[in-house]
Amino acid sequence: MKKFGKILLGILVLILILVDLTIGFSLLTIVNIPRFIFPFKSLKIYLSKVSNTLGEWTVYGVRLIMKYCHGDSLEVICDEEFDMDEWYIGMSNHLSWADIFVILVSANYRIPLTKFFMKRELWWIPFIFLANKTLNMPFVYRHSRKEIEKNPELRNKDYETTLHACKRFLRSPSTIFSYAEGTRYTEEKYKLQKPIYKNLLNPKTGGMATALSAIPNINYLVDFSIIYKTHKRDSWSFLNGDMKDTKVIIKKYKIPENLKNKNYLEDREYRVNFKNWIEKIWDEKDQIITDLKF
């Protein structure tokens, strides 16, 4: 009987989230139609602010669904203050497909709307495509190390593509988000990497450093540490409540002045300094997760 109840709960949550996203992105699509007819910069800036508001409403809908169906099981631990008229850069550990919902809900009305870098290969998924077009969540190419070794020009292409994508964030205050590990954590990946951290994979800093190069008015980095009670991490476990017991710790870090207005591709000293700064935060993050585990 308990198993049947979980199946019903999972189906209910899925339907409610799909309805919420359909309504939200339908409104966003309608609102943004003038942007493609009258491509004026001032109109794009105005519609970007309106779109952010609709985006927050849509995320709030997901937040209510999770609260109604899963109870007060998501614990957000945050003693920081944020300015909704500022730009931020965000990062997190990456454990599950559900992380995106957990981060969005945790950040909802706490910091400016969180916007994710998305792989170009995912453009065919309707909600991701609409997020790109209406919320300025850009697609970026990510070539592998082997591909870049065969064709070094791809490194420049990736860098220029990311710089161009970041310019869209300047239209309205936003939180530019990237998963620092670059991939989801699994025991297999952990054993393969053999990182010095107990709970994390090694951080990759290129994407975040490039974003800072493109948007110099970002003054703070926001770090999300996600902890799930269960080891079940698939999408169905999120929907049926197996993953409902979750902690999210949000920390804010002032970005050092020597890490602003730099060229990540050409400035080796900047790459080293940025890497060292992120790794220092990663050390602290690893300890936080160890201390607050279920």
Secondary structure in CASP SS format (residue, H / E / C, confidence):
PFRMAT SS
TARGET T0000
AUTHOR 0000-0000-0000
METHOD secondary structure of the structure
MODEL  1
M C 1.00
K H 1.00
K H 1.00
F H 1.00
G H 1.00
K H 1.00
I H 1.00
L H 1.00
L H 1.00
G H 1.00
I H 1.00
L H 1.00
V H 1.00
L H 1.00
I H 1.00
L H 1.00
I H 1.00
L H 1.00
V H 1.00
D H 1.00
L H 1.00
T H 1.00
I H 1.00
G H 1.00
F H 1.00
S H 1.00
L H 1.00
L H 1.00
T H 1.00
I H 1.00
V H 1.00
N H 1.00
I H 1.00
P H 1.00
R H 1.00
F H 1.00
I H 1.00
F C 1.00
P C 1.00
F C 1.00
K H 1.00
S H 1.00
L H 1.00
K H 1.00
I H 1.00
Y H 1.00
L H 1.00
S H 1.00
K H 1.00
V H 1.00
S H 1.00
N H 1.00
T H 1.00
L H 1.00
G H 1.00
E H 1.00
W H 1.00
T H 1.00
V H 1.00
Y H 1.00
G H 1.00
V H 1.00
R H 1.00
L H 1.00
I H 1.00
M H 1.00
K H 1.00
Y H 1.00
C H 1.00
H H 1.00
G C 1.00
D C 1.00
S C 1.00
L E 1.00
E E 1.00
V E 1.00
I E 1.00
C E 1.00
D C 1.00
E C 1.00
E C 1.00
F C 1.00
D C 1.00
M C 1.00
D C 1.00
E C 1.00
W C 1.00
Y E 1.00
I E 1.00
G E 1.00
M E 1.00
S E 1.00
N C 1.00
H C 1.00
L C 1.00
S C 1.00
W C 1.00
A C 1.00
D H 1.00
I H 1.00
F H 1.00
V H 1.00
I H 1.00
L H 1.00
V H 1.00
S H 1.00
A H 1.00
N C 1.00
Y C 1.00
R C 1.00
I C 1.00
P C 1.00
L C 1.00
T E 1.00
K E 1.00
F E 1.00
F C 1.00
M E 1.00
K E 1.00
R H 1.00
E H 1.00
L H 1.00
W C 1.00
W C 1.00
I C 1.00
P H 1.00
F H 1.00
I H 1.00
F H 1.00
L H 1.00
A H 1.00
N H 1.00
K H 1.00
T H 1.00
L C 1.00
N C 1.00
M C 1.00
P C 1.00
F E 1.00
V E 1.00
Y C 1.00
R C 1.00
H C 1.00
S C 1.00
R H 1.00
K H 1.00
E H 1.00
I H 1.00
E H 1.00
K H 1.00
N C 1.00
P C 1.00
E H 1.00
L H 1.00
R H 1.00
N H 1.00
K H 1.00
D H 1.00
Y H 1.00
E H 1.00
T H 1.00
T H 1.00
L H 1.00
H H 1.00
A H 1.00
C H 1.00
K H 1.00
R H 1.00
F H 1.00
L H 1.00
R H 1.00
S C 1.00
P C 1.00
S C 1.00
T E 1.00
I E 1.00
F E 1.00
S E 1.00
Y E 1.00
A C 1.00
E C 1.00
G C 1.00
T C 1.00
R C 1.00
Y C 1.00
T C 1.00
E H 1.00
E H 1.00
K H 1.00
Y H 1.00
K H 1.00
L H 1.00
Q H 1.00
K C 1.00
P C 1.00
I C 1.00
Y C 1.00
K C 1.00
N C 1.00
L C 1.00
L C 1.00
N C 1.00
P C 1.00
K C 1.00
T C 1.00
G H 1.00
G H 1.00
M H 1.00
A H 1.00
T H 1.00
A H 1.00
L H 1.00
S H 1.00
A H 1.00
I C 1.00
P C 1.00
N C 1.00
I C 1.00
N C 1.00
Y E 1.00
L E 1.00
V E 1.00
D E 1.00
F E 1.00
S E 1.00
I E 1.00
I E 1.00
Y E 1.00
K C 1.00
T C 1.00
H C 1.00
K C 1.00
R C 1.00
D C 1.00
S H 1.00
W H 1.00
S H 1.00
F H 1.00
L H 1.00
N H 1.00
G C 1.00
D C 1.00
M C 1.00
K C 1.00
D C 1.00
T E 1.00
K E 1.00
V E 1.00
I E 1.00
I E 1.00
K E 1.00
K E 1.00
Y E 1.00
K E 1.00
I C 1.00
P C 1.00
E H 1.00
N H 1.00
L H 1.00
K C 1.00
N C 1.00
K C 1.00
N C 1.00
Y C 1.00
L C 1.00
E C 1.00
D C 1.00
R H 1.00
E H 1.00
Y H 1.00
R H 1.00
V H 1.00
N H 1.00
F H 1.00
K H 1.00
N H 1.00
W H 1.00
I H 1.00
E H 1.00
K H 1.00
I H 1.00
W H 1.00
D H 1.00
E H 1.00
K H 1.00
D H 1.00
Q H 1.00
I H 1.00
I H 1.00
T H 1.00
D H 1.00
L H 1.00
K C 1.00
F C 1.00
END
